[in-house]
Amino acid sequence: MIAEHGFPLQADWRVDKLSPAGKQLVEICRAVQHGSSLLIFDEPTSSLSEHETKEVFRIVRTLRERNMAVIYITHRLEELRAVGDRVTILRDGETVHTGPLSALTIDQLIQCMVGREVTAIYQRSPLPPGDELLRVEKLNRKGVLHDVSFTLRAGEIVGMAGLIGAGRTELCRALFGVDAIESGEIRIDKMPVRIGSPREAVRSGLALIPEDRQKTGLATALPVASNVTLAALPAISRFGFLRLSLERDLSAEFTKKLRIKLDSPRQLAGRLSGGNQQKVVIAKWLARGARVFLFDEPTRGIDVGAKVEVFEVMDSLARSGAAILMVSSEMAELQQVADRILVMRRGRISGELPRHATQEQIMRCAAFEEQPE
């Protein structure tokens, strides 16, 4: 099945070692192989590249031709046109519309989803870049990263594109001290730093908003207030004891600032919507005072309204003087948000493109060793 669908997997690989995207592909293979009369795809492409996404579409169309029923849940509106016949829209646990997909425009779909008019395409106004905040020189990790070099400047959002396995998440993990770096140099504020652990990364002013927020971004069994203040414990502690009043005040400040929707600060983080969970992760690093942000798939699994809010938060961070690296498998997002776009292929930076680069240009950098003439 792996060979039939052209998925970047090996049958003897351990599933617990796979990225979220790799696990998603395994689940798709298993579901198709099971031979059910009804298949429910819940965000099947949320962490997949464009190439893998097209293969999922082909699988769904094949199942439909075999007279199987498919429920396809997605926040990516462009996918609805590719696979859907009818659409049902839910908001706050209630059905707000159901009917033929052809009867709604994209703008009408968005309005039904968020309960208000939202511009379908977010477009960020660029800023003149400021001082260099991060410089990476010839970073290496055997078999994963090869001579990776780039810079981030204050006020800048730099996008990073690439196919599954290109090394984008691995780069974020290495910069944040999760995985060891074998050689290379990292400079923050033009000063060389040694980052051997996440603790050292945090002390250096780095923040990571990870791809899998529920597993590595949040403590889902703790309250929202505890998550928001998790990286800023010295600021709300005295003699090693938490000062709960300061925890409440700091949490309330950033909950309001990021418009996080919750019942109370004591609500468990795991019970929030995907978009609000992502904003809690961002709030944690704002409370810490980080200046260099690594966003790994920041809009994965959140709806279009929440995506715009996350983009607005990122823009606000940049305008306040932060530098941002934004990893995304959605090329349209990079075109809308990034000031420039880096492309990775097989652990290397294979190209750097301007913000208005076409998706074809991005894919060429991601898929070809050398750029065709």
Secondary structure, 3 states (H helix, E strand, C coil): CHHHHCCCCCCCCCHHHCCHHHHHHHHHHHHHHHCCCEEEEECCCCCCCHHHHHHHHHHHHHHHHCCCEEEEECCCHHHHHHHCCEEEEEECCEEEEEEEHHHCCHHHHHHHHHCCCCCCCCCCCCCCCCCEEEEEEEEEECCCEEEEEEEEECCCEEEEECCCCCCHHHHHHHHCCCCCCCEEEEEECCEEECCCCHHHHHHCCEEEECCCHHHHHCCCCCEHHHHHCCCCHHHHEECCEECHHHHHHHHHHHHHHCCCCCCCCCCEHHHCCHHHHHHHHHHHHHHHCCCEEEEECCCCCCCHHHHHHHHHHHHHHHHCCCEEEEECCCHHHHHHHCCEEEEEECCEEEEEEECCCCHHHHHHHHHCCCCCC
